[in-house]
C-alpha cells in the first residue's frame, strides 16, 4: 500500500490535510461508498471511517447517534470495511483509516482484523482506546500486514507518555484539541501550538488535530496558526449528513462534497 507515504511526501512539501470523518453504514451501508467518494471530491487528504460500536469511549452525541443507527441497520465490522473496497472499485484513491475501538480488534484477533482491513484496501487504523502497554505489539502486527497506526494524544497526557505514543505512530499522531468527547466548539484551546511543537520532537509522521473543529476558520487556525499538518472534522460533517439523510443519495453526496470543500478552503493560508 502506497497511499499514505504519498500523502506524507506532500505534507513534507508543505501541503496541509483535511481529514473528514464518516461513520460506516450511516445513513446506510449502500450510501457509504458514495459518501467516501464525495469526501474525496471535496478535498479530503485522508478519510477516517468510524467502525460503529455500541459503547464508544470518546464520541459525543452526534457520532454516537450515527453509530446507533448504523448498527441497527446491520453495519457489522465486515460490512463496514467492505464499503471501502466498494469505493475503491469506483476509483477512490485517498487513504482511508479505520477509527476502531480496540475491543473490536481484540475480539476478532489483531492479525485477522488487520488482514480484513488490508483485503478491503484500507490504509491503517486509528485506535482511540488502546492501552499504551499493549500498543507496541499491535502496531507491529499492523505494520507486518501493511497498515499504518495512529494513536491519540490528549492535552492532559503526561510528557513521557505522549513521547512514547508519538514514537509508536506510523500513520499520523492524532492530537486532541481538548480533553473530553467529540463535538463542535465555538473556540479552540490556545495551547494547541505549543503542544504540537513538543510532539514534533518525537515523531516523523504528520500531526493532525481533532475534536471540536467544525468551520473553515478553525481548520485554518489549527493548520496554519497552530502549525498542525491536518485538521480532523467529525461531528459537524455527521450532522450535515443527518440533515440530508432523507434526501436522494445523489443529494446526500452533493452535501458531503460541498461541506468538505467548504472546510478545505481553510487549508489555504
C-alpha positions as CSV (number, residue, x, y, z in Angstrom):
1,X,0.0,0.0,0.0
2,X,1.5,3.3,-1.0
3,X,-1.3,5.9,-0.5
4,X,-0.2,7.2,2.9
5,X,3.5,7.6,2.1
6,X,2.5,9.7,-0.9
7,X,0.4,11.9,1.4
8,X,3.3,12.2,3.8
9,X,5.6,13.3,1.0
10,X,3.0,16.0,0.1
11,X,2.9,17.1,3.7
12,X,6.7,17.4,3.8
13,X,6.3,19.7,0.7
14,X,4.0,22.0,2.7
15,X,0.6,20.6,1.9
16,X,-2.0,20.7,4.7
17,X,-4.6,17.9,5.1
18,X,-8.3,17.9,5.7
19,X,-9.3,14.6,7.4
20,X,-13.1,14.2,7.4
21,X,-14.7,11.5,9.5
22,X,-17.5,9.3,8.2
23,X,-19.5,6.6,10.0
24,X,-19.6,3.3,8.1
25,X,-23.2,2.4,7.5
26,X,-24.6,5.9,8.1
27,X,-27.0,6.9,6.9
28,X,-26.8,3.4,5.2
29,X,-24.3,0.9,4.1
30,X,-25.3,1.5,0.5
31,X,-24.6,5.2,0.8
32,X,-21.2,4.9,2.4
33,X,-19.1,4.3,-0.8
34,X,-20.8,7.3,-2.4
35,X,-20.0,9.5,0.6
36,X,-16.4,8.3,0.7
37,X,-16.1,9.4,-3.0
38,X,-17.8,12.7,-2.2
39,X,-15.4,13.4,0.6
40,X,-12.5,12.8,-1.7
41,X,-14.0,15.0,-4.4
42,X,-14.4,17.8,-1.8
43,X,-10.7,17.8,-1.0
44,X,-10.1,15.2,1.7
45,X,-6.5,14.3,2.2
46,X,-7.2,11.3,4.4
47,X,-10.6,9.9,5.4
48,X,-11.4,8.5,8.8
49,X,-14.0,5.8,8.7
50,X,-15.7,5.1,12.0
51,X,-16.5,1.5,12.7
52,X,-19.8,1.5,14.6
53,X,-19.5,0.4,18.2
54,X,-22.2,0.1,20.9
55,X,-20.1,1.7,23.6
56,X,-17.8,4.4,22.1
57,X,-15.3,5.9,24.5
58,X,-14.8,9.5,23.4
59,X,-17.6,10.2,20.9
60,X,-20.1,12.9,21.5
61,X,-23.9,12.6,21.0
62,X,-23.8,13.3,17.2
63,X,-21.4,10.5,16.4
64,X,-22.9,8.2,19.0
65,X,-26.3,8.6,17.3
66,X,-24.8,7.7,13.9
67,X,-23.2,4.6,15.4
68,X,-26.6,3.5,16.9
69,X,-28.4,3.9,13.6
70,X,-25.7,2.2,11.6
71,X,-25.7,-0.8,14.0
72,X,-29.5,-1.0,13.9
73,X,-29.3,-1.2,10.1
74,X,-26.8,-4.0,10.0
75,X,-23.4,-2.3,9.9
76,X,-21.2,-5.2,11.0
77,X,-17.5,-4.9,11.1
78,X,-17.2,-6.9,7.9
79,X,-19.8,-4.9,6.1
80,X,-18.3,-1.6,7.3
81,X,-14.8,-2.5,5.9
82,X,-16.3,-3.7,2.7
83,X,-17.7,-0.2,1.9
84,X,-14.1,0.9,1.3
85,X,-13.4,-1.9,-1.2
86,X,-16.6,-0.9,-3.0
87,X,-15.5,2.7,-3.2
88,X,-12.0,1.6,-4.4
89,X,-13.6,-0.2,-7.3
90,X,-15.2,3.1,-8.3
91,X,-11.9,5.0,-8.2
92,X,-11.4,6.1,-4.6
93,X,-7.7,6.9,-4.3
94,X,-7.4,8.8,-1.0
95,X,-6.1,7.0,2.1
96,X,-8.7,5.6,4.5
97,X,-8.0,4.9,8.2
98,X,-10.5,2.9,10.2
99,X,-11.3,4.6,13.6
100,X,-12.0,1.5,15.7
101,X,-12.3,0.6,19.3
102,X,-9.5,-1.8,20.4
103,X,-12.2,-4.1,21.8
104,X,-13.3,-4.8,18.3
105,X,-9.8,-5.6,17.2
106,X,-9.2,-7.8,20.3
107,X,-12.4,-9.7,19.8
108,X,-11.5,-10.7,16.3
109,X,-7.8,-11.1,16.8
110,X,-5.4,-8.4,15.8
111,X,-3.9,-10.2,12.7
112,X,-7.3,-11.3,11.5
113,X,-8.7,-7.8,11.8
114,X,-5.7,-6.3,10.1
115,X,-6.0,-8.7,7.3
116,X,-9.6,-7.8,6.8
117,X,-8.6,-4.1,6.6
118,X,-5.9,-4.9,4.1
119,X,-8.2,-7.1,2.0
120,X,-10.7,-4.2,1.8
121,X,-8.0,-1.8,0.8
122,X,-7.8,0.4,3.9
123,X,-4.5,2.0,4.7
124,X,-4.4,1.9,8.5
125,X,-6.2,2.1,11.8
126,X,-6.8,4.7,14.5
127,X,-7.0,3.2,17.9
128,X,-8.6,5.7,20.4
129,X,-8.6,3.4,23.4
130,X,-5.7,1.0,23.3
131,X,-3.6,0.6,26.5
132,X,-0.1,2.0,25.8
133,X,1.5,-1.1,27.3
134,X,-0.2,-3.3,24.6
135,X,0.3,-0.8,21.7
136,X,3.8,-1.9,20.5
137,X,2.7,-5.4,19.7
138,X,-0.4,-4.2,18.0
139,X,1.5,-1.7,15.9
140,X,4.0,-4.4,14.9
141,X,1.2,-6.7,13.6
142,X,-0.5,-3.9,11.7
143,X,2.9,-3.0,10.1
144,X,3.5,-6.6,9.1
145,X,0.2,-6.6,7.3
146,X,1.0,-3.3,5.5
147,X,-1.1,-1.0,7.6
148,X,-0.2,2.2,9.5
149,X,-1.4,3.0,13.0
150,X,-2.4,6.3,14.6
151,X,-2.8,6.8,18.3
152,X,-4.3,9.6,20.3
153,X,-2.5,12.2,22.5
154,X,-4.6,14.5,24.8
155,X,-3.6,17.8,26.3
156,X,-3.5,16.1,29.6
157,X,-1.2,13.2,28.5
158,X,1.9,13.2,30.7
159,X,5.1,14.3,28.8
160,X,6.8,10.9,28.9
161,X,3.6,9.1,27.9
162,X,3.0,11.4,24.9
163,X,6.5,10.9,23.7
164,X,6.0,7.1,23.8
165,X,2.7,7.4,21.9
166,X,4.2,9.7,19.3
167,X,7.1,7.3,18.6
168,X,4.7,4.4,18.0
169,X,2.6,6.3,15.4
170,X,3.5,5.4,11.8
171,X,0.2,6.7,10.4
172,X,-0.2,10.2,12.0
173,X,-0.3,11.5,15.5
174,X,-3.9,12.3,16.4
175,X,-3.7,15.2,18.8
176,X,-6.9,16.1,20.7
177,X,-7.6,19.9,20.7
178,X,-9.4,19.4,24.1
179,X,-9.9,16.6,26.6
180,X,-13.3,15.1,26.7
181,X,-15.7,13.9,23.9
182,X,-16.1,14.8,20.3
183,X,-18.4,17.7,19.3
184,X,-18.4,21.1,17.7
185,X,-17.0,24.0,19.8
186,X,-17.0,27.7,19.2
187,X,-13.4,28.2,20.3
188,X,-10.3,26.1,20.3
189,X,-7.7,25.9,23.0
190,X,-4.7,28.3,22.9
191,X,-2.3,25.5,23.9
192,X,-2.5,23.6,20.6
193,X,0.5,25.2,19.0
194,X,3.0,24.6,21.9
195,X,1.8,21.0,22.3
196,X,2.3,20.4,18.6
197,X,5.8,21.8,18.8
198,X,6.6,19.4,21.6
199,X,5.2,16.5,19.7
200,X,7.4,17.2,16.6
201,X,10.5,16.4,18.6
202,X,9.3,12.8,19.0
203,X,7.7,11.8,15.7
204,X,8.4,11.9,12.0
205,X,4.8,11.5,10.8
206,X,2.2,14.2,10.3
207,X,0.3,15.6,13.3
208,X,-3.4,16.0,12.8
209,X,-5.7,17.8,15.3
210,X,-9.2,16.7,16.0
211,X,-12.2,17.3,18.4
212,X,-14.2,20.5,18.2
213,X,-13.2,21.6,14.6
214,X,-16.2,22.5,12.5
215,X,-15.5,25.6,10.4
216,X,-13.0,26.7,7.7
217,X,-11.7,29.3,10.1
218,X,-10.9,26.6,12.7
219,X,-9.3,24.4,10.1
220,X,-7.1,27.4,9.2
221,X,-6.4,28.0,12.9
222,X,-5.0,24.5,13.6
223,X,-3.2,24.0,10.3
224,X,-1.6,27.5,9.9
225,X,-1.7,29.4,13.2
226,X,-1.0,26.3,15.4
227,X,1.2,24.5,12.8
228,X,-0.6,21.1,12.5
229,X,-0.3,19.1,9.3
230,X,-4.0,18.3,9.2
231,X,-7.4,19.1,10.7
232,X,-9.9,16.3,11.5
233,X,-13.7,17.1,11.3
234,X,-16.2,14.6,12.5
235,X,-19.4,15.8,14.3
236,X,-20.0,18.8,12.0
237,X,-19.9,16.5,9.0
238,X,-22.0,13.8,10.5
239,X,-24.6,16.5,11.5
240,X,-24.6,17.6,7.9
241,X,-25.2,14.1,6.7
242,X,-28.1,13.7,9.2
243,X,-29.7,16.8,7.9
244,X,-29.7,15.4,4.4
245,X,-30.4,11.7,5.3
246,X,-33.9,11.7,3.8
247,X,-32.7,13.2,0.5
248,X,-31.9,11.0,-2.6
249,X,-28.4,9.6,-2.4
250,X,-27.1,12.0,-5.1
251,X,-28.1,14.9,-2.9
252,X,-26.5,13.4,0.2
253,X,-23.3,13.0,-1.7
254,X,-23.5,16.6,-3.0
255,X,-24.0,17.9,0.5
256,X,-20.9,16.0,1.7
257,X,-18.8,17.1,-1.2
258,X,-19.9,20.8,-0.7
259,X,-19.2,20.8,3.0
260,X,-15.8,19.1,2.8
261,X,-14.9,21.6,0.0
262,X,-16.0,24.5,2.3
263,X,-13.9,23.1,5.1
264,X,-10.9,22.6,2.8
265,X,-10.9,26.3,1.9
266,X,-9.5,26.7,5.4
267,X,-6.3,24.9,4.3
268,X,-5.3,28.0,2.3
269,X,-3.3,30.4,4.4
